[in-house]
Amino acid sequence: MAIQLRQASASSSEFDETPEVKFPEKYAWPNPDRLYCKSYCTRHPQVHGVVFPMVDEVRDAFEADAFHAGTDEVFYIDEDQCPRCKGRNKAELFADEVRVIRDHLQKTKRQFWLWGDRLLDGKASGLGEWEVSRNDTAPAIDP
């Protein structure tokens, strides 16, 4: 989710939101699977045990008072093959993950930054999936 897995490894594959979509031996965009990047399952019970130490390591290495997680490339969320996410509200999953990472950073008085693309409604704006949400994450901005 918030940190995309560019190349799934044996240790990260269990967190993969789309394990049925395989990285080709030679990655190129565009490709038949429309795979740009992988996302982790935000509901996997062990994912934050990996994500938080990575966030902390980057934050500490750069002595940063803020962490920018991107999130503009969250194309896969609440996929049908995921037993933990299937049928859930995509906006709620997205908002929950943003909140979890923000809360983690606030413990050390750090700010959380992200791009706003996934909070803009593509259906209302008519813009494409690269500029706005076309996967129903936009309502995550609603209170």
C-alpha positions as CSV (number, residue, x, y, z in Angstrom):
1,M,0.0,0.0,0.0
2,A,1.9,3.0,1.2
3,I,5.3,1.6,0.2
4,Q,5.1,-0.2,-3.1
5,L,7.2,-3.3,-3.6
6,R,8.9,-2.8,-6.9
7,Q,10.3,-6.3,-7.0
8,A,8.6,-8.9,-4.9
9,S,11.0,-11.2,-3.0
10,A,10.4,-14.4,-1.2
11,S,10.1,-12.6,2.1
12,S,7.7,-9.9,0.8
13,S,5.5,-12.1,-1.4
14,E,3.2,-13.0,1.5
15,F,2.3,-9.3,1.8
16,D,1.5,-8.9,-1.9
17,E,-2.0,-7.7,-2.7
18,T,-1.8,-9.2,-6.1
19,P,0.3,-12.4,-5.9
20,E,-1.3,-13.7,-9.1
21,V,0.3,-10.9,-11.1
22,K,3.9,-11.9,-11.6
23,F,6.8,-9.6,-12.4
24,P,8.1,-10.5,-15.8
25,E,11.7,-11.5,-16.1
26,K,12.4,-8.2,-17.9
27,Y,10.0,-5.5,-16.6
28,A,8.7,-3.0,-19.0
29,W,5.8,-0.5,-19.0
30,P,3.3,-0.9,-20.4
31,N,2.8,-4.6,-20.0
32,P,-0.2,-7.0,-20.6
33,D,-1.0,-7.2,-16.8
34,R,-1.1,-3.3,-16.5
35,L,1.4,-3.8,-13.7
36,Y,3.1,-0.6,-12.7
37,C,4.1,-1.5,-9.2
38,K,3.0,-3.9,-6.4
39,S,1.2,-2.9,-3.3
40,Y,1.2,-4.6,0.1
41,C,-1.9,-5.9,1.8
42,T,-2.6,-3.3,4.6
43,R,-4.6,-6.0,6.5
44,H,-1.9,-8.6,6.7
45,P,-1.3,-9.1,10.5
46,Q,2.5,-8.9,10.1
47,V,2.9,-6.2,7.5
48,H,3.5,-3.3,9.9
49,G,6.2,-5.3,11.6
50,V,8.1,-4.8,8.4
51,V,6.8,-1.4,7.2
52,F,7.4,0.4,10.5
53,P,11.1,-0.5,10.9
54,M,11.7,0.5,7.2
55,V,10.0,3.8,7.8
56,D,12.0,4.3,11.0
57,E,15.3,3.5,9.3
58,V,14.8,5.9,6.5
59,R,13.5,8.6,8.9
60,D,16.5,8.1,11.2
61,A,19.1,7.8,8.5
62,F,18.1,11.2,7.2
63,E,17.4,12.7,10.6
64,A,14.0,13.8,9.2
65,D,11.2,15.4,11.0
66,A,8.8,14.2,8.3
67,F,8.3,11.0,6.2
68,H,6.9,11.1,2.7
69,A,5.3,7.8,1.9
70,G,4.1,8.7,-1.6
71,T,0.9,6.7,-2.0
72,D,0.4,8.1,-5.4
73,E,1.0,4.7,-7.0
74,V,-1.6,2.8,-5.0
75,F,-3.4,1.1,-7.8
76,Y,-4.0,-2.2,-6.2
77,I,-6.1,-2.2,-3.0
78,D,-9.0,-4.4,-1.9
79,E,-8.3,-7.0,-4.5
80,D,-10.8,-9.9,-4.9
81,Q,-8.2,-12.6,-4.4
82,C,-7.0,-11.2,-1.0
83,P,-8.8,-13.0,1.8
84,R,-8.3,-10.1,4.2
85,C,-9.4,-7.3,1.9
86,K,-12.0,-8.8,-0.4
87,G,-15.2,-6.9,-0.3
88,R,-14.0,-4.1,1.9
89,N,-14.4,-0.4,1.2
90,K,-11.3,0.8,-0.7
91,A,-11.5,4.3,0.7
92,E,-11.7,3.0,4.3
93,L,-8.7,0.7,3.7
94,F,-6.7,3.6,2.3
95,A,-7.7,6.0,5.1
96,D,-6.9,3.3,7.7
97,E,-3.4,2.7,6.4
98,V,-2.6,6.4,6.2
99,R,-3.9,6.8,9.7
100,V,-1.8,3.8,11.0
101,I,1.4,5.2,9.5
102,R,0.7,8.7,10.6
103,D,0.0,7.5,14.2
104,H,3.3,5.6,14.2
105,L,5.2,8.7,13.1
106,Q,3.5,10.9,15.6
107,K,4.9,8.7,18.4
108,T,8.3,10.3,17.6
109,K,6.8,13.7,16.8
110,R,7.3,13.3,13.0
111,Q,5.0,14.4,10.3
112,F,3.5,12.2,7.6
113,W,3.4,13.4,4.1
114,L,1.7,11.9,1.0
115,W,0.7,12.9,-2.5
116,G,-3.0,13.7,-2.9
117,D,-3.8,11.9,-6.1
118,R,-5.6,9.0,-4.5
119,L,-7.8,11.5,-2.7
120,L,-9.1,13.1,-5.9
121,D,-12.1,11.5,-7.6
122,G,-11.4,10.5,-11.2
123,K,-15.0,9.9,-12.0
124,A,-16.0,13.5,-11.0
125,S,-12.9,15.2,-12.6
126,G,-12.6,13.1,-15.7
127,L,-8.9,12.9,-15.3
128,G,-7.0,9.6,-15.8
129,E,-5.8,7.0,-13.3
130,W,-2.2,8.5,-13.2
131,E,-3.5,11.9,-11.9
132,V,-6.4,10.9,-9.7
133,S,-8.1,7.9,-8.1
134,R,-9.9,5.6,-10.4
135,N,-10.0,2.8,-7.8
136,D,-12.5,4.3,-5.3
137,T,-9.9,5.6,-2.7
138,A,-11.0,9.3,-3.1
139,P,-13.7,9.2,-0.4
140,A,-10.9,8.5,2.1
141,I,-10.6,12.3,2.4
142,D,-14.2,12.5,3.8
143,P,-14.6,12.8,7.5
